[in-house]
Amino acid sequence: MGKSRSATVLAAHLMQKRQINPAEAVEIIRRIRPFVEPNPGFMEQLHLYHKMKYTSDLDDNPIYQRWLYQKGLEASKMAGVAPERIHFRDAEKSIAETTQVEEGATPEESGMVELRCKKCR
């Protein structure tokens, strides 16, 4: 029906070409198709795209990686399980600075931390 998904794609294109925010892009589309209403999830992604300055490089973008991590946390909480992994690289950098270990290495590998179960402590 062209109400949500296709309108979101067009809004993203307008945002990139005209360097505008999501609300402006959707308003331009509504001038022609007044019933257009991207769903809340798509609007969230348009705001994210705007915050990322319309980049297509998702792998190295910390804003996108944080968003992915937050989504993973939400899914984990709903399922009642711990998150599988950390999605953004600045967490590794932060750990490296805190523990004074090379980025990518873990404190355990450098012998700085010894992990023990409750029984062994």
BATI-522458 format. One record per atom (N, C-alpha, C): x negated, y negated, z. Coordinates in steps of 0.02 Angstrom, whole numbers, plus 50000, padded with zeros to 5 digits. Atoms other than C-alpha are relative to their C-alpha. Example, Ala and Ser with C-alpha at 12.3 -4.5 7.8 and 13.67 -1.06 7.14 Angstrom:
499555005950000493855022550390499554994050000500425005949997493165005350357500394994550037
END
This chain:
499595006050000500005000050000499574993750000500435005950002498504988550009500074995450059499845004149942498904982750183499414999550049500525000049950497394987550289499315001749972500664997850022495954997550214499734996049941500255003750058495824989250044499914992650016500075007049980496094972150123499364999050040500615000449960494654975650242499395000049954500564999850047493484980050098499954993349963500005006450034493994964250006499774994450047500215005149951493774953850165499255000350011500724999349992492014960750188499634997049940500305002850061491604956150009500034992450001499935007349995492284938450032499544997150053500435002349946491344936650195499284999449977500695000050024489704941050112499894994649947500095004750056489944930649955500064992750022499865007049980490614915050042499714998250068500295001149933489724916950210500524997150048499455002249957491354915450307500145005350053499844995249947492054923750463500605004349980499464995450018493334937950463500694996749996499345003250000494834926950505500104995949936499955004050062494474915350358500095004649939499954995350056494254930150240500705002949996499324997149999495904938150293500524994749981499535005450018496784921350278500014998749925500045000950073496174919450098500405005549965499644994450030496864936650057500754999350011499295000849984498524932650143500354994849957499695005050045498804917950027500315003449939499754996350057499064930549887500455005850021499624994249975499684945549986500164998950074499845001949931500554939350145500075005750049499894994449955500864956750216499355003550021500644996949984498994960950231499884999550076500134999849928498564966350409499495005650015500494994949982496904975450438500115002450072499894997449933497054986950588499464997650047500485002749951496144982350750499295002949993500664997050009494724994650717499634997049941500315003250058494404987150545499804992850016500175006949982494454969550617499384999850044500604999649958493184974650748499385001049957500574998850044492054981050611499844993949957500135006250037492264964950511499644994950044500355004549954491744954950664499285002250010500674997249994490254966450684499594998349938500345001550064489794964050500499814992649998500145007249997489894945150525499424998650048500535000949949488804946050682499335002449973500624997250029487534956450584499764995949940500175004350056487464942650453500025003749933499834996750062488154953950316499465004649973500544995650022486664965750310500285007049983499814993250017486784982950232499515005150031500494995749968485284989850328500235001750070499704998149936486184998850469499515003750045500454995849960484785010450525499564995950046500465004149960483654996550588500334993950032499675005849972484974984350647500215001550073499844998549930485044983950839500734998550018499295001549986486784976050839500445005949982499614994250022487484990550739499855006150044500184994249960486525003450840500324999650069499655000849935487224996251003500745001549993499284998750012488974996850930500115007549995499954992750005488715015150883499935003350068500114997249933488055018751057500624999050043499405001349961489575010451137500575004649979499484995450025490745020651027499865007150025500184993449974489795036351078500155000750074499844999949928489965031751261500755000650012499274999649993491835028951241500255007149986499804993250018492025045851155499795004950054500244995649947490975054251290500444999550062499575001049941492025046651429500675003449990499354996950015493625052351344499965007650004500094992750000492935069951326499755002550068500254998149935492215069851502499315003249999500684997350005490435073851447499514994349995500525005050006488785064551449499844998749927500185001450070488235055751289499425004449978500504995450026487145066551177499314996749994500655003350009485785053651140500084992550001500005007350004485305035451140499944998249927499995001650071485675027450972499584994149981500365006050021484695011350978499285000050026500724999549988482815009250977499764995350054500255004649949482664994451095500025003150069500004996449936483075006351239499325003450010500664996849996481475015951200499474994850017500485005449988480514999551197500034997850072499905002149930481244994551365499705005150048500284994749958480785011351441499244999849996500735000250009479025009951368499704994250040500265005849963478794992551444500045001250075499914998849929479474997851613499515005150027500434994549976478455013751627499284999449976500675001050029476935007251530499755006249964500154994150041477005022251414500094997949928499925001650071476805021651225500725000849978499314999650026478435018351133500085006649963499874993650031479185034951079499815005850046500194994849952478315044851217500444999350062499605000349939479185049051379499544999850060500425000049939478545046051556499805007050021500154993149982478625064851583499395002649962500554997750041477425067951438499334997150023500635003249979476135055951510499815002050071500154997749932476215064251682500174994950054499835005249951476905048551766500615001950042499384998249965478555056551816500065007550002499884992949994478935073651880500735001050016499294998849989480725079451865500095006550039499864994049960481375091551996500755000450013499294999149982483065098852036500094998450074499865001549929483915095252203499695005150047500264994649959483345111952269499254999350012500725000549995481505108652234499764993650035500215006249969481475091052303499885001050073
END
